Every structure is written in structure tokens, then in C-alpha cells.
């Protein structure tokens, strides 16, 4: 949030503190943000011209979507890694699974959604 008269930053809202945002009018945006001080979310109304309001809303929406996609990928990678570790600890995995797990960076490259197991044909 920037003061229009002095162009000084008044407040910064990190993405992880935002819980809800909406447009009341073409010039008014309301955001709900949690802070360390307040347990419940605090409403903040911001007024600007319609171009700035739309740009802000688009930026926040895109950032949240990208954050969600990255978290979903991390959860998928964690699941695939744990599943492979469990299979190896139970003696269910083959030699190629062991090689893939021991090579750094391969898990990231071989975890494509829809695969049933770690790919052994990644960059030999």
C-alpha cells in the first residue's frame, strides 16, 4: 500500500497473509489479511482508479494461482519420493529405482503427473 501524495510505502501485505480479496466497486478493493498481532483477519479497503484496481487484482490472483501450482508440484514430488522409499524399504523396488533415488536432481525431472513410477530413462 502506497501513499499517493508522497509515494511512500505505508504497508506491505505478504501473500501468505491474504485470506480473501474482492472488488466492491471498479475503484475499491477489499482485502482480508491476517497478521501476527491480530488473530482474526483484518479488512482493509483500498481506493484507486479502475486501472490500478484491476492491475492489483490481476497480480494477486496470478500470484496465488502460481503459488498453488508450485505447492501442488511439491506435494506430488514428496508423495512420489515417499512411495519409492517405502517400496525400496519393503524390497518391492528394482535396481533402477535405487539408482534414480541416489542421483540428485533426477526426482525433480522424473516426477511428471500421471507416471506410475520413477522413470529410469532420465539423462544417463
N, C-alpha and C positions, 0 to 999 in steps of 0.2 A: 504494500500500500504506500503510495507516494503522495506527498502534499503538493497540490498543483501550483500553489503560489511560490514555493521555494524549491520545488523538485527534490525535496529531501525525503528519504525513506523513513516512513513512520512505523511500519510493522511488516514483518516477513512471516508468511504462513507456509511452513514446510508441508509437502504433500501428505505425509503420514498423519498430520493433524486434522486434515479436512475430512469431515464426515458426510456433508451434504452441501450442494450448491444449487441455486436456481435463479432464474431471471424473473423478477416481478414485473418489470416494465422494460422497454427497449433500452433504458438508461440505468436501471437499478439491478444490481446483482446482490444476492444474499448468500453468504457462506456460513456454514456451521463448522467451527473449529474447536478441538479440544486442546487444552494447554496443561502444563504441569500444575498450574495454580488452581484452575477450575476443573472439578471432576466431570461436570456435565458440559456438553458442547455449548459454546457461546456464539450467538448470532451476530454477524457483522454485516451491515448494509453499506454497499459502495455505490456511489453515483458517478457516472461519467457519460460521455457521449455514446451513441449507439455503436459506433465503430470500435471503440476501445472495449466496451462491454462484450461485444461479440468476439473480439480477439482474445480477451481474457477467458471467456467461457470455452472457446475452442482449444486454447492452450491447456487449460486444466483438464478438459475431457480427454485430449490426446495423451497427456502425461499419465493420467490414471489408467487408460487402456494399455499403454506401453508397460507400465508397472505391473499390471495384471498379467500380461503376456509373459514377462520375464519371470514372475513368481511361478506361473504355471509351468514354464520350462524347467525351473529349478526343482520344483516338486517332482516333475516327471523324471529328471535325471537322478534325483535322490531315490525314487522308487526303483528305477532300473538297477542302480548300483546296489541297493539293499537286497533286491531279488537275486542278483547274481552272486553276491556274497553269501546269501542263505543257501543257494544251490551248491556253491563250492564247499561250504561247511558241511553240507549233508552228503557230499560226494555225488551230486547229480550233474555237475558241470563237466564239460570236456576240457581238453588242454587249451583249445582256442579261447575259452572263456578266461582261463587263468592268464594267458598272455595279454589279452585285451585289458584286464584289470590291472596288470602290473605296468603297463605303458602309460605314462602320464599324458593327459590330453585326449586320449582316444575315446574315453567315455563320453566326453562332450561332443565329439564328432559323430559317434556311432549311435547316439540316442535320438533317433528320428521317431516321431509319433507313428504308431502303427507297427513297429517292429516287434517281433515276438522274443527276440534275444539279442544280445550284443553282437554286432557284426564283426566277424573275424577278418573281413577283406578290406579293412580300412588301412590305408597308407602303410605298406610293409617296408 
